[in-house]
Amino acid sequence: MKAAVIGGTGYGAIELIRLIHRHPYLEMGSVVSNSQAGNKLSDSYPHLSGIVDHPLEKFNAAALSETNDVVFLATPSGVSSNLVPQLMEAGMTCIDLSGDFRLRSSEEYQTWYKHSPAEEYYLKQAVYGLSEIYSEQIKSAKLIANPGCYPTASTLGLIPILRANMADYDSIVIDAKSGVSGAGRGLSLTSHYAEINENLKAYKLGAHQHIPEIEQVLADEAGLSMPITFTTHLVPMTRGIMCTIYVKLTDKASLEEVWGIYTAFYKNHPFIRIRPKGSIPATKEVMGTNFCDIGLHVDSRTNRLTIISVIDNLVKGAAGQAVQNVNLMNGWDVRTGLDDIPLYP
C-alpha cells in the first residue's frame, strides 16, 4: 500500500517516514508540505539523502487519492479538520495525528485548542486510536483520531485499575514529563537551548489541551465524569515521556494483586511491557520504539498505587501508534514494521 504523509517536515512526519520506509507492506507515497513544496525532503532533513528523498508537494486531495491508499496527517491542530473531509470524499483512509478529531465535543475543542472544530459529521465517524484498548473499532474505521502522547502514556497506565473497579476516581493525579521534541520543530522561547538546558519547568497548569482527551477516555472506561489533576513538565532531553500516576485504591490490595491485574490485562499486547515487581522503567529503555513500559508500586501505609508509564513521544505517542493502527485496519500483525529494539544508551 502506498502511504502519503501530510505535514512532511515536522518531527511526527519524519518519524512516520522512517517507520513506513522499513514496513514490509507499506511504501512511501506522496509527502505534502505546502510551506516547502518544490523542495526535497533532504533539504530539510539531510539524514534522509539517498534513502527517502521525495519531492515535497502541495496539498491536492484528488491527486493524492489517485496515487496513495492511506494518508497520515501530521499537521498542527486546526489544519486537518479542513483537509480530512476532502480526503475522505476522495475515498481515502485517514489517520490524523493532530488532535482535531479526538474530542467528541465541539465546544470542548474550541475551549482547549482555540480553533474552530471539525464538522460534526466527521467527528462522529472518527474512531479514537488507542490501539490496545479500541482495536475492534479501529479495524473497521476509515478515520482514526490518533491519541496524543501524554494521553497514550496516561490512559494505558490507568485503564487496567479502572476496569478492575479498584480506583478512587476522585484521587487521580498525573505528574507528566516530556522531552523537547514534543513541542515540535518550530522555534519558540520554550524550547530554546539556553532556556531548557539544565532546567526543569512545569507548563500549562490546568490548561493543557490533553486534559479533556484523558478525561474523555477515563469517563468512557468508568461510565461517569472523572476530572483529573494533570501537570506537565518539560525536561532537557529530546525524546521520551514519563507519567507518574497516583491513585488511591478503594480497598486494601497488595502489589502482587495489582501486578497480576496488569499482566493479565495486557498479556496479548506485545507493545505493553509490565515490569517485574520492584522494577521501575526509564524513558531511555523505550527510545525509538513503540513500547509502553509500566512499573507499579503499592504503598501499604497510604493504600495508594503509583503507576510509572513511559513511552517515546514520537513513536508510541505519535507515529508508531499510527502505524500500529494501520496494521490493525488491514489485519496485519500489530508488530509489523514496529519490531525495533530500543536505542541504548
Sequence and secondary structure as in RCSB ss.txt:
>XXXX:A:sequence
MKAAVIGGTGYGAIELIRLIHRHPYLEMGSVVSNSQAGNKLSDSYPHLSGIVDHPLEKFNAAALSETNDVVFLAT
PSGVSSNLVPQLMEAGMTCIDLSGDFRLRSSEEYQTWYKHSPAEEYYLKQAVYGLSEIYSEQIKSAKLIANPGCY
PTASTLGLIPILRANMADYDSIVIDAKSGVSGAGRGLSLTSHYAEINENLKAYKLGAHQHIPEIEQVLADEAGLS
MPITFTTHLVPMTRGIMCTIYVKLTDKASLEEVWGIYTAFYKNHPFIRIRPKGSIPATKEVMGTNFCDIGLHVDS
RTNRLTIISVIDNLVKGAAGQAVQNVNLMNGWDVRTGLDDIPLYP
>XXXX:A:secstr
 EEEEESTTSHHHHHHHHHHHT SS EEEEEE GGGTTSBHHHH GGGTTTS  BEE   HHHHHHH SEEEE  
 TTTHHHHHHHHHHTT EEEE SSTTT S HHHHHHHH S    HHHHHH EE  TTTSHHHHHT SEEE   HH
HHHHHHHHHHHHHTT B GGG EEEEEE GGGG SS  STT HHHHTT  EEESTTT TTHHHHHHHHHHHHTS 
   EEEEEE SSSS EEEEEEEEBSS   HHHHHHHHHHHTTT TTEEE  TT    GGGGTTSS EEEEEEEET
TTTEEEEEEEE TTIIIIIHHHHHHHHHHTT  TTTT        
